[in-house]
């Protein structure tokens, strides 16, 4: 193996290969002598190779990587001359990240003892060990939760800003940090926050994440008010595409809310990215029976202790769409218990005057995404085929809405994602990262009281624009989900959007779960 390796590296066959000759060139310790030329199980985290073999020549040390134990030819050969080592960590435990002149290689150790043994061997080979402090500089703290502190940091070599999430090792098990690492390492999507690295220090595990400068969607809505319908189309499309990526990989976020959507660009409400995977889970995990989420956003099947899947994220996204269109959530209450009650009943109402300029298509999509029955609720990819998305203007302004979120005429907004949800006993919240800090902050925010409308005002609002839930082409399941007062409004005649012109047959197939649009397609002149 050594001879073959040297041939591949262009090393002369006439060079002495015995350990005595190598010691003449550079004295080697007994440890290195015992390791040289032997094959050890040390897989790359990517799974590309599983075995390594350390070699030494007059030029220096090389680590040959093999797929199988009996392979003759190496798949990769990291050059250890001038290499740097960083002790990263994954969901499987500590790992060795080598930065070499011929590439970057990350090896997974199955135990701390194995990691320490290889660390000592590589240091003897002249590899330079970089600590976290030699790579990143911590700047300002931006949040603190039950298990972690979050800072703004910068890379010392590139000067790029990052977010550093430091989790106390004593609280690692409760923080679910290894699941978060596992999820983010499996996903690379432009609308999901990036994990650059995870480092293990003496007292903490540090996650180095992408720095998103725009702040939380929650805060943007509080400052600027609701989205226009065109803005909402672009923003929700990004969220659904991010969810589609997660769901295709068997990952469920389980805590999607306005606090866990961040604006990538400052002042641009369309540039949403999904963050905070502290409650995320794999579909085949036993934790998929656990009650978790945030009141007001959580799917009813979770509250009812039923088996659930990826559509719980679609439900939460439907709640977010409702919220960004009018500036207040669909399930409101004066306390967490009241919010959970409305959340479980799943009555989505469009009787406020703010819904008058919103299209029927948008309301239909909300009803489809927030259907109480998950078997009749759309998936992320089905939601993206809804006719509401088919006509999105090429240029959308990011100017704030004219309806401020804190307007005195607005229905009451009680923050669902508050720290008081711990007291309800209905959720097990992990509170990773800065989310717990955000929950505590939102719990302290003062909310407005619901306006009292006179019967005359209600009649005028109803007459001005009938609600989608009152239309004759709304399926019975949706009509049953509407508030009792919705039945008194005048019916709306079925209409066909011109957006249906785009791929009629494909829409019919994907909208099989949306009877509203099926009914419209059947009477569409475009179809004829």
KOLDO-355100 format. One record per residue (C-alpha): residue number from 1; x, y, z. Coordinates in steps of 0.2 Angstrom, whole numbers, plus 5000, padded with zeros to 4 digits. Layout:
     k      u      v      w
   NUM      X      Y      Z
...
This chain:
     k      u      v      w
     1   5000   5000   5000
     2   5014   5012   5004
     3   5023   5008   4987
     4   5006   5011   4978
     5   5003   5027   4987
     6   5020   5034   4983
     7   5018   5030   4965
     8   5002   5040   4965
     9   5011   5054   4973
    10   5025   5054   4961
    11   5038   5049   4974
    12   5053   5039   4968
    13   5052   5020   4970
    14   5070   5020   4974
    15   5067   5030   4990
    16   5069   5020   5006
    17   5053   5015   5014
    18   5058   5007   5030
    19   5055   5015   5046
    20   5073   5016   5050
    21   5076   5026   5034
    22   5062   5038   5038
    23   5069   5040   5055
    24   5085   5046   5047
    25   5076   5059   5038
    26   5065   5064   5053
    27   5065   5056   5070
    28   5047   5048   5073
    29   5040   5044   5090
    30   5035   5027   5094
    31   5017   5031   5093
    32   5019   5037   5074
    33   5029   5022   5070
    34   5016   5010   5077
    35   5002   5020   5067
    36   5011   5021   5050
    37   5005   5010   5036
    38   4991   5003   5046
    39   4973   5005   5041
    40   4960   5013   5054
    41   4941   5016   5054
    42   4939   5035   5053
    43   4925   5039   5041
    44   4922   5056   5032
    45   4906   5064   5038
    46   4900   5064   5020
    47   4902   5045   5019
    48   4913   5045   5004
    49   4927   5035   5013
    50   4928   5025   5029
    51   4946   5020   5032
    52   4962   5030   5033
    53   4981   5026   5032
    54   4995   5037   5038
    55   5010   5038   5027
    56   5027   5047   5028
    57   5040   5052   5015
    58   5055   5064   5015
    59   5042   5077   5010
    60   5031   5075   5024
    61   5015   5066   5030
    62   5000   5061   5020
    63   4983   5053   5025
    64   4976   5041   5012
    65   4957   5038   5013
    66   4949   5022   5007
    67   4931   5017   5004
    68   4934   4999   5009
    69   4947   4991   5021
    70   4954   4980   5007
    71   4955   4994   4994
    72   4972   4996   4985
    73   4970   5014   4978
    74   4965   5028   4989
    75   4950   5039   4985
    76   4957   5055   4993
    77   4974   5059   5000
    78   4974   5074   5012
    79   4992   5083   5012
    80   4996   5086   5030
    81   5010   5098   5026
    82   5005   5115   5032
    83   4987   5108   5036
    84   4976   5116   5050
    85   4964   5106   5061
    86   4948   5112   5069
    87   4938   5101   5082
    88   4921   5102   5075
    89   4906   5093   5081
    90   4891   5084   5073
    91   4875   5076   5079
    92   4886   5060   5080
    93   4899   5067   5091
    94   4916   5076   5089
    95   4925   5077   5072
    96   4941   5082   5065
    97   4940   5096   5052
    98   4956   5097   5041
    99   4960   5112   5031
   100   4974   5106   5018
   101   4982   5113   5003
   102   4973   5100   4992
   103   4955   5102   5000
   104   4945   5102   5016
   105   4941   5085   5025
   106   4930   5081   5040
   107   4932   5065   5049
   108   4919   5058   5061
   109   4925   5050   5077
   110   4914   5038   5086
   111   4920   5043   5103
   112   4929   5057   5112
   113   4944   5045   5116
   114   4946   5041   5097
   115   4945   5060   5093
   116   4959   5064   5106
   117   4970   5050   5100
   118   4969   5056   5082
   119   4971   5074   5088
   120   4988   5069   5096
   121   4994   5059   5081
   122   4990   5074   5069
   123   4998   5086   5080
   124   5014   5076   5080
   125   5013   5076   5061
   126   5015   5095   5061
   127   4996   5099   5059
   128   4992   5116   5067
   129   4977   5115   5079
   130   4966   5131   5078
   131   4954   5135   5092
   132   4938   5143   5090
   133   4945   5160   5096
   134   4958   5159   5083
   135   4945   5158   5069
   136   4931   5169   5076
   137   4929   5185   5086
   138   4914   5187   5097
   139   4907   5205   5096
   140   4890   5210   5103
   141   4877   5199   5112
   142   4860   5199   5103
   143   4850   5187   5113
   144   4849   5174   5127
   145   4838   5159   5130
   146   4836   5145   5143
   147   4850   5135   5135
   148   4860   5147   5124
   149   4867   5164   5121
   150   4868   5172   5104
   151   4881   5184   5098
   152   4886   5193   5083
   153   4904   5188   5078
   154   4916   5189   5063
   155   4928   5178   5054
   156   4945   5183   5058
   157   4952   5179   5041
   158   4938   5184   5030
   159   4930   5198   5041
   160   4913   5191   5037
   161   4899   5193   5050
   162   4891   5178   5057
   163   4879   5173   5071
   164   4887   5162   5085
   165   4875   5152   5096
   166   4883   5146   5111
   167   4875   5131   5121
   168   4880   5127   5138
   169   4886   5109   5138
   170   4877   5106   5154
   171   4861   5109   5145
   172   4865   5101   5128
   173   4853   5087   5131
   174   4838   5098   5134
   175   4842   5110   5121
   176   4841   5098   5106
   177   4856   5106   5098
   178   4862   5090   5090
   179   4846   5088   5081
   180   4847   5106   5075
   181   4865   5102   5069
   182   4859   5086   5060
   183   4845   5095   5051
   184   4855   5110   5045
   185   4870   5099   5039
   186   4858   5090   5028
   187   4850   5105   5021
   188   4857   5118   5009
   189   4843   5130   5002
   190   4843   5148   4999
   191   4828   5151   5010
   192   4834   5142   5025
   193   4848   5149   5037
   194   4865   5141   5034
   195   4875   5132   5047
   196   4894   5136   5043
   197   4901   5125   5057
   198   4898   5118   5074
   199   4913   5119   5087
   200   4915   5110   5103
   201   4924   5120   5117
   202   4927   5116   5135
   203   4911   5122   5142
   204   4900   5126   5126
   205   4895   5120   5109
   206   4896   5134   5097
   207   4885   5135   5081
   208   4891   5147   5068
   209   4876   5153   5058
   210   4873   5164   5043
   211   4870   5182   5049
   212   4853   5189   5042
   213   4853   5208   5044
   214   4834   5211   5042
   215   4827   5206   5059
   216   4812   5195   5063
   217   4796   5196   5053
   218   4787   5199   5069
   219   4796   5215   5072
   220   4794   5221   5054
   221   4776   5218   5055
   222   4775   5228   5072
   223   4784   5243   5064
   224   4777   5243   5047
   225   4760   5234   5047
   226   4754   5221   5035
   227   4760   5216   5018
   228   4751   5220   5001
   229   4744   5205   4993
   230   4758   5205   4980
   231   4772   5206   4993
   232   4763   5191   5002
   233   4764   5181   4987
   234   4783   5183   4985
   235   4786   5181   5003
   236   4775   5165   5006
   237   4783   5157   4990
   238   4800   5158   4998
   239   4793   5150   5014
   240   4784   5136   5005
   241   4799   5132   4994
   242   4810   5131   5010
   243   4797   5119   5018
   244   4797   5109   5002
   245   4815   5106   5003
   246   4814   5101   5022
   247   4799   5089   5019
   248   4808   5081   5004
   249   4822   5076   5016
   250   4810   5070   5030
   251   4812   5085   5041
   252   4798   5094   5050
   253   4801   5111   5058
   254   4787   5110   5070
   255   4789   5128   5076
   256   4786   5140   5061
   257   4780   5157   5067
   258   4784   5175   5063
   259   4798   5175   5076
   260   4806   5161   5066
   261   4806   5170   5050
   262   4820   5182   5047
   263   4822   5195   5034
   264   4838   5192   5024
   265   4840   5210   5018
   266   4836   5225   5029
   267   4820   5233   5025
   268   4815   5220   5012
   269   4800   5210   5019
   270   4801   5199   5004
   271   4818   5191   5008
   272   4812   5179   5022
   273   4822   5164   5028
   274   4817   5150   5040
   275   4828   5149   5056
   276   4828   5141   5073
   277   4827   5122   5071
   278   4828   5118   5090
   279   4811   5109   5089
   280   4814   5101   5072
   281   4813   5082   5070
   282   4815   5068   5057
   283   4799   5060   5052
   284   4805   5043   5058
   285   4809   5049   5075
   286   4800   5044   5091
   287   4799   5063   5095
   288   4786   5065   5081
   289   4773   5060   5094
   290   4778   5074   5106
   291   4767   5090   5109
   292   4777   5105   5103
   293   4775   5121   5094
   294   4769   5139   5098
   295   4750   5142   5103
   296   4741   5151   5089
   297   4752   5142   5076
   298   4752   5124   5080
   299   4742   5112   5070
   300   4726   5104   5078
   301   4732   5086   5077
   302   4747   5090   5088
   303   4735   5097   5101
   304   4724   5082   5100
   305   4739   5070   5102
   306   4737   5062   5085
   307   4750   5055   5074
   308   4756   5070   5063
   309   4768   5073   5049
   310   4775   5087   5038
   311   4758   5096   5035
   312   4759   5103   5053
   313   4772   5115   5045
   314   4759   5120   5031
   315   4746   5124   5044
   316   4758   5136   5053
   317   4763   5144   5036
   318   4744   5147   5033
   319   4743   5156   5049
   320   4758   5166   5044
   321   4750   5171   5027
   322   4734   5176   5036
   323   4744   5187   5048
   324   4755   5196   5035
   325   4740   5200   5025
   326   4730   5209   5038
   327   4743   5212   5052
   328   4734   5201   5066
   329   4733   5182   5068
   330   4718   5171   5065
   331   4718   5163   5083
   332   4717   5177   5096
   333   4714   5177   5114
   334   4717   5187   5131
   335   4728   5172   5137
   336   4737   5156   5131
   337   4722   5145   5136
   338   4710   5155   5126
   339   4722   5155   5111
   340   4724   5137   5112
   341   4705   5134   5112
   342   4703   5144   5096
   343   4718   5136   5089
   344   4711   5119   5092
   345   4693   5124   5085
   346   4702   5130   5069
   347   4689   5143   5065
   348   4696   5155   5052
   349   4686   5171   5050
   350   4687   5184   5036
   351   4674   5196   5043
   352   4685   5211   5047
   353   4685   5225   5035
   354   4703   5223   5032
   355   4699   5208   5022
   356   4688   5218   5009
   357   4702   5221   4997
   358   4710   5204   4998
   359   4706   5192   4984
   360   4695   5176   4986
   361   4710   5166   4980
   362   4721   5171   4995
   363   4707   5167   5007
   364   4704   5150   4998
   365   4723   5146   5000
   366   4722   5150   5018
   367   4707   5139   5021
   368   4716   5125   5012
   369   4733   5127   5022
   370   4724   5128   5039
   371   4711   5114   5036
   372   4708   5105   5053
   373   4709   5088   5044
   374   4727   5085   5039
   375   4721   5073   5025
   376   4712   5087   5017
   377   4725   5100   5020
   378   4738   5104   5006
   379   4756   5100   5006
   380   4769   5113   5003
   381   4771   5108   4985
   382   4752   5108   4982
   383   4751   5125   4990
   384   4763   5132   4977
   385   4752   5126   4963
   386   4737   5136   4969
   387   4731   5149   4956
   388   4734   5163   4969
   389   4753   5161   4965
   390   4751   5160   4946
   391   4751   5179   4943
   392   4765   5187   4953
   393   4771   5204   4947
   394   4789   5204   4941
   395   4793   5219   4952
   396   4786   5221   4969
   397   4789   5236   4980
   398   4794   5234   4998
   399   4785   5249   5005
   400   4775   5246   5021
   401   4756   5244   5021
   402   4745   5258   5026
   403   4737   5248   5040
   404   4748   5249   5055
   405   4748   5233   5065
   406   4745   5242   5081
   407   4730   5252   5075
   408   4716   5255   5088
   409   4703   5248   5076
   410   4713   5231   5075
   411   4707   5215   5083
   412   4716   5210   5099
   413   4733   5202   5096
   414   4739   5191   5110
   415   4756   5184   5107
   416   4755   5165   5105
   417   4773   5161   5107
   418   4776   5167   5125
   419   4786   5159   5139
   420   4769   5157   5148
   421   4766   5142   5137
   422   4777   5132   5149
   423   4764   5134   5162
   424   4750   5127   5152
   425   4758   5110   5153
   426   4753   5107   5135
   427   4769   5109   5127
   428   4787   5104   5129
   429   4797   5118   5123
   430   4816   5117   5121
   431   4819   5135   5120
   432   4835   5134   5110
   433   4845   5149   5105
   434   4837   5166   5107
   435   4820   5160   5104
   436   4816   5159   5123
   437   4823   5176   5125
   438   4811   5182   5111
   439   4796   5172   5119
   440   4799   5182   5135
   441   4800   5198   5126
   442   4784   5195   5117
   443   4776   5190   5133
   444   4779   5207   5140
   445   4772   5216   5125
   446   4756   5225   5128
   447   4742   5220   5116
   448   4727   5230   5111
   449   4709   5226   5115
   450   4696   5220   5102
   451   4685   5234   5095
   452   4667   5233   5098
   453   4657   5234   5082
   454   4639   5240   5082
   455   4626   5229   5072
   456   4626   5243   5059
   457   4644   5242   5056
   458   4644   5223   5055
   459   4630   5224   5042
   460   4640   5237   5032
   461   4656   5226   5032
   462   4646   5211   5027
   463   4637   5220   5013
   464   4653   5228   5007
   465   4661   5211   5003
   466   4654   5194   5007
   467   4666   5182   5015
   468   4674   5167   5006
   469   4667   5155   5019
   470   4649   5161   5014
   471   4651   5157   4996
   472   4641   5143   4989
   473   4657   5135   4981
   474   4665   5133   4997
   475   4666   5115   5003
   476   4655   5110   5018
   477   4671   5106   5028
   478   4676   5124   5026
   479   4659   5131   5028
   480   4658   5122   5045
   481   4674   5130   5050
   482   4668   5147   5048
   483   4661   5157   5063
   484   4642   5156   5066
   485   4639   5174   5060
   486   4646   5171   5043
   487   4631   5162   5038
   488   4621   5178   5037
   489   4631   5186   5023
   490   4625   5187   5005
   491   4632   5173   4993
   492   4646   5176   4981
   493   4644   5170   4963
   494   4658   5158   4957
   495   4671   5167   4947
   496   4686   5160   4937
   497   4703   5169   4939
   498   4712   5172   4923
   499   4727   5164   4931
   500   4719   5147   4928
   501   4725   5149   4910
   502   4742   5142   4915
   503   4742   5123   4915
   504   4724   5119   4917
   505   4727   5100   4918
   506   4741   5101   4930
   507   4732   5112   4941
   508   4717   5101   4941
   509   4728   5086   4947
   510   4737   5096   4961
   511   4721   5105   4967
   512   4711   5089   4970
   513   4711   5093   4988
   514   4704   5111   4985
   515   4686   5109   4980
   516   4684   5128   4979
   517   4695   5129   4964
   518   4689   5113   4956
   519   4672   5120   4956
   520   4678   5135   4947
   521   4688   5125   4934
   522   4673   5115   4929
   523   4664   5131   4924
   524   4679   5139   4916
   525   4678   5146   4898
   526   4697   5143   4897
   527   4695   5125   4900
   528   4682   5123   4886
